Every structure is written in structure tokens, then in C-alpha cells.
Amino acid sequence: MHIPDGFLDPWVAGLFWLGSGIVIGIAVRRARGELGDERTPLLGVVAAGIFAAQMLNWPIPGGTSAHFVGGAFAGILLGPYLGVLAMSAVVTIQALVFGDGGIIALGANLFAMAVVDVLVGYALFRALRGVHETGAAFVAGWGAITVSALIVGVGIGLSSAFAYELSVTVLIMVVGHALLGFVEGAITAAVYGYVADARPDLVLGRLDDDSLSPEVGL
């Protein structure tokens, strides 16, 4: 999922930086009032757990790789704004410290994993949790990583710097991560279910549907 430098044309990388900057800036502003005694340590724990899980990568055809992303879980547990910030920290540290994803391509990686993955996962869970809560977490994990992979496939496919065309990159990324999404969804549902049972007070919207606010009104 992490895009290395050299895969994106400058204009594509620039657009991703712009989109990521706008959404992360909004998240920073909206999240200021959400941090409290319980949610502050939870933010750190979620970010650390996702950071560790994302370090496990395996290659898929087309010069890319797959791994657990965790953005949907962050969005479900923390809400959209804190979820975006947690994933932004994870993706940025991985790029700067471990070289997992390029610096120029960091805007694209942030947009795919810290913006799209979090917001799609949160929206799917919110829409479906009234039907079946654990099932909603599974669908959120699966759907979020699949849509994120589509974004990555489009970005590298539109770039002349990459060796493969749009039709190839989208197909490989979406199919590969749609299959991975079953694992992502299962992990998301299992961990969410454990946290919801053990500490329902930490789960956004667990006790009161209205507490799912703030809305994703970006």
C-alpha cells in the first residue's frame, strides 16, 4: 500500500499532498475538543498497535505490496478526526524513520491510508452498525482497504513514471486488497468486539448512538 518515491508524477503527488493537507488540517481543528483523560491514551495505544501491525508486508504482483492497514479500526474506535490524526502519525513515522513509502509520495500515502481508509471505514460502520455491530466492523475493514487500494491504483496508474498503465494498476491493487480485505475485516471485527466488550466506555457510540458525533462534515 505504501507508494515509494519515483512511482508518481509530480503533479499527481502534488494533488495528493493538497488533498491530504486540507483534510488533516480540518481534522486537527475539529479534534481539539475531543481529547480527554480517556481518549488521549487511547489515541496513543491505537496508533502504536496499528504501527506495529503495518510493519508486516508481503509483495503482490505489479511491484506493490500488501499489509494490514487499520484505518477503519482507527476511525471506528476514535472517530473520524482522531482516527485521521492517529493514522497520519503512523504513516509519517514509517516514512521518515523506516523508509516505508517515499517522502515525495507521503502525501499520497497519507491520503490513501490516513484519510480515505479512516473516513470510508467510519462511514461504513456508522451506516451498518444498527444492523449488526460486529458485521459492520468487518464490512468497514474490508471496504475501507479496498477503496484505499483503488486510490493508490489510480494514482500510480495516472503517472507516466510508473511502468504499468491505469487498467493494470487498478485491477491489481483492487483485486489484491479486496482479498486482503477479508483478513483486514476479520481483524477489525475481532479487535473491535474485544474492546467493545471489555471497555464499552472507550468505544465511540457504543453506549449512545448520538455520541457517534461529530459527523464527517469535512
N, C-alpha and C positions, 0 to 999 in steps of 0.2 A: 504493500500500500504506500510506503514511503517512496517518493519520487526523488532520484538523485539529480544533482546538477548535470546539465547537458542534455536533458530529456525534453526540456520546454523551450520554446522560442521566447525571446524577451517580452514580446507583447502579451503572450499567454501568461507568463509568470507575473507580469505587472498587473494584469487584471485580477489574478488570484490574490495578490498582495492587497489590492484595493478592496476587494470583497471581504477578505479576512479582517483587514484593519477596521472597516466600518462595523462589522458585526461584533468583533471583540471589544471595540470601543463602547458600543451600546451595552454589551454585557457588563463591562466594568462599571458603567454608570448605574445600571439597574441593580447590580448585585451588592452595592454598598450597604443597603439596608437589610440584606438577608443574612449576613454573618452574625452569629451569636455564639453563646457558650457551647452549644451542642454542634452547630453546623460548621464552625471553624475547624475543629479537629477532624470532623467527618470529611471535609474537603481534602485535608491532607492525606487521610487514610485512603480515600477513593483514588486520588491521584497516584499515590505510591503503589497501590495494588495494580492499577492499570499500567503504570510504568513497567513494573516487573513482568506482567503478562505480555506486554508488547515486545519484549526483548526476544521472544521465541518466534523466529521467522523460518519459513521454508519457501523454496523457489517454485514458481509456476511458469508455464511456457510464455515466451514473449519478452523475456528479460525483466520480469517483475517478480515480486514475492508476496506471500500472504502471511497474515498473523492475526491473532485476536486484537480487536481494536478497542472495544469497551466504551465507545462514546455513548451508545444507547443507555448502558448501565449508569454512566455518569449523569445523563440527562434525567433518567427516571429517579435516581436517588437524590440528586442535588437540585433538580430543576434546570431549566434551560440556561440561565445566566451563569450560575455557579458551575454548571456542567461544562459550558464553553470555556470558562477560565481554567478549570481543572485540566481539561484536555489540551488547552493551549500550553500550559506549563509542561505537560508530559511531552508533547511533540517538540517543543522548543528545546528542552533539555536533551532529548535524544539526538537532535540535530547538532547542537553545539558541543556536546560532551562526547557522544558516541559516534557521531558521523552517520547516524541513521536518517538518511534523507539529506538533500543538499541545502545550502544556505539560500541560494537564489530561489530554489524551489520550495523554500519553507512556507511561503505564502500559500502555495497550492496544497501542501500537506496539512497546513492549519485549516484551510477551507474544507478539505475533504473529511478530516478526522475530528477537528475541534468545532467545526460549525455544522456542516451537513449531517454528520453522523449523530451528533448530540441532538440537534433540533428535530431531525426525522424520527429518531428513536423516541424522544419525548412526546412528539405529536402522535405517533402510533400507539404508544402506551396509554396516553390520555384518552384517545378515541376508543380504545378497546377494553380498558380495564373494567368497565361496567359489565362486560360480557363474561370475562374470565381473567382474573388478575395475573395469574402465572402465565397463561396463554398469551396475554397481551405483552408481557415482558419478553417472551420468546419471539413473537412477531416483530416487536420493536428491535430486538437484536439482529434478527435476520434482515429485516427491511432496511435498517439504517446502514449496515455494512454493504448491502447490495447497491443502494443509491450512491453511497460514497465511492464505491468502485466504479460506478458509471461516470461520476465526475472526474475521477482520475483518468479513466479511459478516454474521455472526451478531450481532456487537457493535453495528454501526450499524443493523442491521435491528430489533433489540430496542429501540432508542432512539426515543422519540417525537419527539426533537429533529430527527431526520433525515427527509428528505422522502419516502423510499421505505420500503416495508414489507419484512419479512424475506424473503419469497419472491423479491422483486426483487433485493435486495442480495446474497443468497446466490448466485442464478443468475448475476448479472453478474460478481461477484468470482470465483467458482469457474471459470466458463467462460473469462473473460478471462485469468486467471492459469494455467489449465490449458494454454491455448495458449502463453502466455508461458513456461510451464514447459519447453517443448521447447527454447527458447533457453537458459533457465537450466540445464537438464540438460546441454546440449551444452557450454556454457562450463565448467560444473563438471567434467565428464568430461575436457575438453581440458586445463584447467589442472592438474587432479589428475594426469593422465597425465604431463604435462611434469615436474611436481615429483617424482613418484614415480620417474621415470627418471633425472632429474638429481641429486636428493638423496634417495635412499630412506631415509637415516638420519633425515630430518626428518619422515617420514610415519608417523603413529601406526598401529602394527600392520602396517606394510609388511614388516618382516623377521621378525616373530614374532607369531603370532596372539594369544598371551597378552598382548602389550603393548597390546592394544586396551582393557585395563582402564585406568581404573576403569569399572565398569559404570554405566549410567544408573540408579542406585538412588536416585532422589530421594524 
